[in-house]
Amino acid sequence: LVMHYYLVLVASLVPLTPNSRTRGFSAPLRGGRATLAVSPSPVSSRLPSERAQPGKRREAEPPAGKLVPDSWLDNWYPVMFTADVPADSPVAAQVFERPLVLYRDEEGLQCLADTCPHRLAPLSEGRLAVDASGTTRLECSYHGWQFAGCGKCTKLPQLEGTKPILPLYGASAYPVREAQGVAYVFLGNASLAESVPLPLAPELDAEGWIYEQDYMRDLPYDYTTLVENIIDPSHVPVSHHGTVQGDRNLAQPIATSVSERMPPIGFQGKTEVPLHASSRLSFAQTKAVQTVTFTAPSLLAYRFSVPAGDASALFYPIPVARGRSRILVRRARNFRTERVMRTADLVAKHLENNIVFDQDMAFLCGQEARLQALRADGWGGAWRAKRDSEVGGGRSYVMPAEADRFVISFRKQLDAAAAALPWRSPPLAGEAHAPPMPRTVLLDRYEQHTKKCPTCMAALKLTERLIGVSASTSQVSLMAALVLAVTPAPPLALSLACAAAAAAYSAVLLRAYLVGPIIGALSNRVAAVPLAASAASAAILALAPGGRAARVAAAATPLATALCALYARRALDGLRARFIYTEEAKALQIS
């Protein structure tokens, strides 16, 4: 009898399930695990509730705010821009330490676990093969196993003819979708994928809007550190001094307010920040009130208005692994939509974004190491320790300014939800006084961005071709100038050939989108020097073919070409470094 009344009392204390239209935790559990439900929104992802299965006993709900890994996995995660998925080869990605491989076949975009079931080789190192039926398959380059988009193994070359290919031999497949130019993958219970909305930005589908400047970067610091950084507008004037985004003289108090908190992690608020002028989009420097919305796990939107219209800056933070993350960045607007970026504009913007992320890199890695040294929990829970003794004598965050409100809101929600982050490895213990990461690794633009970006990879290859052409041109032109200088009566054909070669070299440079004011590696004036010299030489040879002036002009043309090529090679070497590794960000910060 006592036990009966005890059970009745316990049952009466279990909170009721909230209405499905409200934002909150869902009490029904499956297998003793709670998940989180958030009301559907066109700009938010949600953590779906699980329905109790018939025949399974429903257990008591854990305390509010306590999540489990399924709460995070049952979401659509952006992994890359769809333009970055090659049409003819697989590409690797990773979310929460789960290796993925994406590729395209006749049915569209596919996603498998990046692990061949045979001997665990990465399928992303494989190739796309066409089988006897004309269907594209993902082939492992280790032993030639082939897989369909559903994960089924369709070819196993080593298997004896009488043995069937069993389902056990298949690879794991994940639901994948393309929307708004982004590839999304669902890592959790596949049966829930259709009911979970994609975390979309509604303005990207609105009439009269365009989006551009898509930029991706892999970062050597944690997802939680990344989110804390991108929700902090007050760091921009100081950290990004010297870029179009920053000027340390504009550092000032920033009015910041949080109007709504969206569990498990998310908020909506407002802030007012200075916007730099844009000649391309025709608006002057101004202050703008921005509506800031962050919805876990991977969508942050800054929305604002200028006299010409409305705009937004969208950030997609992606948890890759402990101490590693990925960011997708996009700009959108509904004005000056005819001014679409050319290739040179996009390359210049990516190089600018490289500087911006380089500027944050060293101190974010250092901040993360110090925070983990205080308490190695994997998300920075030591940020608000009340006493130094709680964290081994170290210092926690001191955030007295109103500008820190977004970070405080995020950190408080993270404390309640981060224990359920579905990492597969234990937290990394930081060392506050450990030697910093080598800067060539820390700022490795090639590995972090360039080789994964088709636009920048093409620009890098073009740069290297121009460097090769310039090197050859400088050597041949110098030899030609010497020959013409020491020859009393140089053959007219040789002089004309040098003039033609000079004009051709100028044409090669001037046709390249890397040359000119947009990227700024080499000016059009310098590129046109050999062309001008060849034109002058041709005119002199036509007017006075056998005179002293003709001999001087004949030798001057290849000499001018050689000097231009040497200068161009040096400038292009500098541009090449900007795709790979450079310290230009540090130079701007200390300027």
Stockholm file with secondary structure:
# STOCKHOLM 1.0

chainA/1-591         LVMHYYLVLVASLVPLTPNSRTRGFSAPLRGGRATLAVSPSPVSSRLPSERAQPGKRREAEPPAGKLVPDSWLDNWYPVMFTADVPADSPVAAQVFERPLVLYRDEEGLQCLADTCPHRLAPLSEGRLAVDASGTTRLECSYHGWQFAGCGKCTKLPQLEGTKPILPLYGASAYPVREAQGVAYVFLGNASLAESVPLPLAPELDAEGWIYEQDYMRDLPYDYTTLVENIIDPSHVPVSHHGTVQGDRNLAQPIATSVSERMPPIGFQGKTEVPLHASSRLSFAQTKAVQTVTFTAPSLLAYRFSVPAGDASALFYPIPVARGRSRILVRRARNFRTERVMRTADLVAKHLENNIVFDQDMAFLCGQEARLQALRADGWGGAWRAKRDSEVGGGRSYVMPAEADRFVISFRKQLDAAAAALPWRSPPLAGEAHAPPMPRTVLLDRYEQHTKKCPTCMAALKLTERLIGVSASTSQVSLMAALVLAVTPAPPLALSLACAAAAAAYSAVLLRAYLVGPIIGALSNRVAAVPLAASAASAAILALAPGGRAARVAAAATPLATALCALYARRALDGLRARFIYTEEAKALQIS
#=GR chainA/1-591 SS CHHHHHHHHHHHHSCCCCCTTSSEECCCCBTTBCCEECCCBTTBCCCCCCCCCTTSCCCCCCCTTCCCHHHHHSSEEEEEEGGGSCSSSCEEEEETTEEEEEEEETTEEEEEESSCTTTCCCGGGSEEEECTTSCEEEECTTTCCEECTTSCEEECTTSCTTSCCCGGGCCCBCCEEEETTEEEEECSCGGGGGGSCCCCCGGGGSTTCEEEEEEEEEESSCHHHHHHHHTCGGGHHHHTBTSTTBCGGGCCCCCEEEEEECSSSEEEEEEEEEECCBTTTTBCCEEEEEEEEEETTTEEEEEEEETTEEEEEEEEEEEEETTEEEEEEEEEESSSTTCCCCHHHHHHHHHHHHHHHHHHHHHHHHHHHHHHHHCCSSSCGGGGCSSGGGGTTCCCCCCCSGGGHHHHHHHHHHHHHGGGCCCSSCCCCCCTTSCCCCHHHHTCHHHHTGGGCHHHHHHHHHHHHHHHHHHHHHHHHHHHHHHHHHCSSCCHHHHHHHHHHHHHHHHHHHHSTTSSTTTCSSCHHHHTHHHHHHHHHHHHHHHCTTSHHHHHHHHHHHHHHHHHHHHHHHHHHHHHHHHHCCCHHHHHHTC
#=GC SS_cons         CHHHHHHHHHHHHSCCCCCTTSSEECCCCBTTBCCEECCCBTTBCCCCCCCCCTTSCCCCCCCTTCCCHHHHHSSEEEEEEGGGSCSSSCEEEEETTEEEEEEEETTEEEEEESSCTTTCCCGGGSEEEECTTSCEEEECTTTCCEECTTSCEEECTTSCTTSCCCGGGCCCBCCEEEETTEEEEECSCGGGGGGSCCCCCGGGGSTTCEEEEEEEEEESSCHHHHHHHHTCGGGHHHHTBTSTTBCGGGCCCCCEEEEEECSSSEEEEEEEEEECCBTTTTBCCEEEEEEEEEETTTEEEEEEEETTEEEEEEEEEEEEETTEEEEEEEEEESSSTTCCCCHHHHHHHHHHHHHHHHHHHHHHHHHHHHHHHHCCSSSCGGGGCSSGGGGTTCCCCCCCSGGGHHHHHHHHHHHHHGGGCCCSSCCCCCCTTSCCCCHHHHTCHHHHTGGGCHHHHHHHHHHHHHHHHHHHHHHHHHHHHHHHHHCSSCCHHHHHHHHHHHHHHHHHHHHSTTSSTTTCSSCHHHHTHHHHHHHHHHHHHHHCTTSHHHHHHHHHHHHHHHHHHHHHHHHHHHHHHHHHCCCHHHHHHTC
//
